[in-house]
């Protein structure tokens, strides 16, 4: 599985309804119940939001983001999706990762 970070932006101000919020929460709960959603939430400055998803591929992650009512209804007009290389103890915090090695000064 691969992690994907979705960044939501360009929020449509003053358009959030109770129904849209509940549909969004239902979507998040469904993703969480399926083990796909690792973390999510709005930015503290109220200008956007993020979701961290664990999916088999980019296409699946993009489909899940596009199915989010906040995106589908245009509450957030844009999203950016980035693959994340997770650093953790199991992979030595990416010390031996090819990307890390490539970025080292020789």
Residue, then its C-alpha position, 0 to 999 in steps of 0.5 A: x500500500x502507498x500513502x497519498x496526501x490530498x490537499x484541498x484548496x480554493x474553498x467556496x466561502x459561505x457555502x457549507x450546509x449541514x447536509x453537505x457537512x454530514x455527507x462529507x463526514x459519512x464519506x470520511x467514516x466510510x474511508x476510515x472503516x475501510x482502513x483507507x483514511x489515515x489522517x484528515x482535517x482542516x488547516x488551522x487558518x481555515x483556508x484548506x484541508x488535507x487527507x492522508x490515504x493509504x491506497x493500492x495506487x494513485x488512481x484509486x486515491x484520486x477516485x476516493x478524493x473525487x467522491x468526497x462530497x466536499x470535492x464533488x459539490x465544489x465546496x473545495x474547488x481544487x485538490x492536489x494529490x501527492x504520493x508520500x514515501x513514508x519514513x519509519x523504523x521499518x525502513x530505517x527512516x529512509x536512510x537507504x532509500x534511493x531518493x534520500x541517497x540521490x539527494x545527499x551531497x557527495 
